C-alpha cells in the first residue's frame, strides 16, 4: 500500500477545507476568469472544478446545464477533472466517446461532455486541488493557442490559491487577497477576448507579467 500517496491525498483534502474552496462563497475573480476563457477560445462551457473525496465542486462555472448549474457539483462518476488531479498533468480530449480513459464516464451522456481541455490547479507545494477546464459538446481539436490561453488563465487562479495558502500560514493578510483581486480584475477587464487568439494570448501574457505571476 502506498502510504505516501494516501497521506498526500489527506493533506490535499485538508487544503480544500483550509482554503475555503468547498463552499458557496462567491468570488468575482473566478467568475470573470471562467467567462474570459470561454469567450477567448469559443468554448460553451468553462469550469473551475475542485475535486473532493467523492465529488467535484464547481467554484465557478459558465454554460452548465441544469440541474448541475444549481447543484454546482457532480459525483466523481461524472468527472473528467479527477484524472487531471490524479496525474497533475493536463488532460486534452478531442472526442471523449473514443478516449480510453473517459469513454465510460457519465459526464458524456448527462452533461454532453465531448471535447475537454483541463489544466491542473497545482499549488507551489505540489498539491493539485482541481482543474480549470473548458468543454465542448462536439468533438474538438484543441489548438496550441487554445491550450496556451487556458494555461495562462489557470496560472492566475493558481497564484490566487497560493496567496490563500500564505494567508492561512499567516505570511499574508486578507487585505493582500482583496488587493490582488482588484488588481487582477482591473487588468483582465482591459482584455478583449474577441480579438484573434494570437493577439489575446499576447495581451494575456503581458497582463500576467504585469501582475508578477
C-alpha positions in Angstrom: 0.0 0.0 0.0 1.3 3.4 -1.0 1.1 5.4 2.3 2.8 8.4 0.8 0.0 8.7 -1.8 -2.7 8.3 0.9 -1.1 11.0 3.1 -0.8 13.3 0.1 -4.5 12.8 -0.6 -5.4 13.5 3.0 -3.3 16.6 3.0 -4.9 17.7 -0.3 -8.4 17.4 1.1 -7.4 19.3 4.2 -6.1 22.1 2.0 -9.5 22.3 0.2 -11.2 23.0 3.6 -8.5 25.3 4.9 -8.6 27.4 1.8 -12.4 27.6 1.8 -12.7 26.1 -1.7 -15.5 23.7 -1.0 -18.2 26.3 -0.1 -20.5 28.6 -1.9 -18.5 31.8 -1.3 -18.9 33.9 -4.4 -15.6 35.0 -5.9 -16.0 37.6 -8.7 -12.4 36.9 -9.9 -13.1 33.2 -10.6 -16.3 34.0 -12.5 -14.5 36.6 -14.6 -11.8 34.1 -15.5 -14.2 31.3 -16.5 -16.1 33.8 -18.7 -12.8 35.0 -20.2 -11.7 31.5 -21.1 -15.0 30.6 -22.7 -15.1 33.8 -24.7 -11.5 33.7 -25.8 -11.5 30.2 -27.3 -15.2 30.0 -28.1 -15.9 27.1 -25.7 -19.5 26.8 -24.5 -18.5 25.6 -21.0 -15.8 26.6 -18.7 -15.3 25.3 -15.1 -13.1 25.9 -12.1 -13.5 22.4 -10.6 -12.3 21.5 -7.2 -12.0 17.7 -6.7 -13.0 16.4 -3.3 -13.1 12.8 -2.0 -16.4 11.8 -3.6 -17.4 14.7 -5.8 -16.2 17.7 -7.8 -17.4 21.1 -6.8 -17.6 24.0 -9.3 -16.2 27.1 -7.6 -17.1 28.9 -10.8 -18.8 27.8 -14.0 -20.1 29.1 -17.3 -22.5 27.2 -19.6 -23.5 24.3 -17.3 -27.0 22.9 -17.9 -29.5 22.2 -15.1 -29.6 20.5 -12.7 -25.8 20.8 -12.4 -25.8 24.6 -12.7 -27.8 24.9 -9.5 -26.1 22.0 -7.7 -22.6 23.3 -8.5 -21.3 19.7 -8.2 -21.3 16.3 -9.7 -20.3 12.9 -8.3 -16.9 11.6 -9.5 -18.8 9.3 -11.9 -19.3 12.5 -13.9 -15.8 13.9 -13.5 -13.0 14.2 -16.1 -11.2 16.6 -13.7 -10.4 13.8 -11.2 -8.0 12.4 -13.8 -6.2 15.8 -14.0 -5.9 15.7 -10.2 -4.7 12.1 -10.2 -1.8 12.8 -12.6 -1.2 16.6 -12.0 -1.0 16.8 -15.8 -3.2 18.4 -18.5 -5.9 16.2 -20.0 -6.7 17.0 -23.6 -9.6 15.1 -25.2 -10.8 15.5 -28.7 -13.7 13.1 -28.5 -14.5 11.6 -25.1 -16.6 8.8 -26.7 -13.4 7.4 -28.2 -10.9 8.2 -25.4 -9.9 5.1 -23.4 -9.6 7.0 -20.1 -13.0 8.6 -20.1 -15.2 6.9 -22.7 -17.4 5.3 -20.0 -17.7 8.5 -17.9 -21.3 9.5 -17.2 -20.5 13.2 -18.0 -20.7 12.2 -21.7 -24.4 11.4 -21.7 -25.5 13.5 -18.8 -23.5 16.7 -19.3 -22.8 16.4 -23.0 -19.0 16.5 -22.5 -17.3 15.5 -25.7 -14.3 17.8 -26.2 -12.4 18.5 -23.0 -9.3 20.5 -22.1 -8.3 20.5 -18.4 -5.2 22.1 -16.8 -4.2 21.2 -13.2 -4.6 23.6 -10.4 -1.3 22.8 -8.6 0.0 24.7 -5.6 3.6 25.6 -5.0 3.9 22.7 -2.6 2.8 20.2 -5.2 -0.8 19.6 -4.2 -3.2 19.5 -7.1 -6.6 20.8 -5.9 -8.6 20.6 -9.1 -8.8 21.5 -12.7 -9.5 24.6 -14.8 -11.2 23.2 -17.8 -13.1 24.2 -21.0 -15.6 21.9 -22.6 -17.3 21.5 -26.0 -20.4 19.4 -26.8 -18.9 18.2 -30.0 -15.5 16.8 -31.0 -12.9 19.5 -30.7 -9.3 19.6 -31.9 -7.9 21.9 -29.3 -5.2 24.1 -30.9 -1.9 25.0 -29.2 -3.3 28.5 -28.8 -6.3 27.2 -27.0 -4.1 25.2 -24.7 -1.8 28.2 -24.0 -4.7 30.5 -23.3 -6.2 28.1 -20.8 -2.8 27.6 -19.1 -2.4 31.4 -18.8 -5.8 31.7 -17.1 -5.1 28.7 -14.9 -1.8 30.4 -13.8 -3.8 33.3 -12.4 -6.1 31.1 -10.5 -3.1 29.1 -9.0 -1.4 32.4 -8.0 -4.6 33.3 -6.1 -4.7 29.9 -4.5 -1.1 30.3 -3.4 -1.9 33.6 -1.8 -4.7 31.9 0.1 -2.1 29.4 1.4 0.2 32.3 2.5 -2.8 33.9 4.4 -3.6 30.6 6.0 0.0 30.3 7.1 -0.1 33.9 8.4 2.5 35.1 5.9 0.0 37.4 4.3 -3.2 39.2 5.4 -6.7 39.0 3.9 -6.2 42.6 2.7 -3.5 41.3 0.4 -6.0 38.9 -1.2 -8.5 41.7 -1.7 -5.8 43.9 -3.3 -4.8 41.1 -5.6 -8.4 40.5 -6.7 -8.8 44.2 -7.5 -5.5 44.3 -9.4 -6.3 41.2 -11.5 -9.9 42.3 -12.3 -8.6 45.7 -13.4 -6.1 44.1 -15.8 -8.4 41.4 -17.2 -11.2 43.9 -17.8 -8.8 45.7 -20.2 -8.5 42.5 -22.3 -10.6 41.9 -25.4 -11.4 38.2 -25.8 -12.9 38.8 -29.2 -9.6 39.7 -30.9 -7.6 36.9 -32.7 -6.3 34.3 -30.4 -2.7 35.2 -31.0 -3.4 38.8 -30.0 -5.4 37.8 -27.0 -2.7 35.4 -25.8 0.0 38.1 -26.1 -2.2 40.5 -24.2 -3.0 38.0 -21.5 0.7 37.1 -21.1 1.6 40.8 -20.8 -1.2 41.2 -18.1 0.2 38.3 -16.2 3.7 39.6 -16.4 2.5 43.0 -15.1 1.0 41.1 -12.1 4.3 39.5 -11.5 2.9 35.9 -11.6 
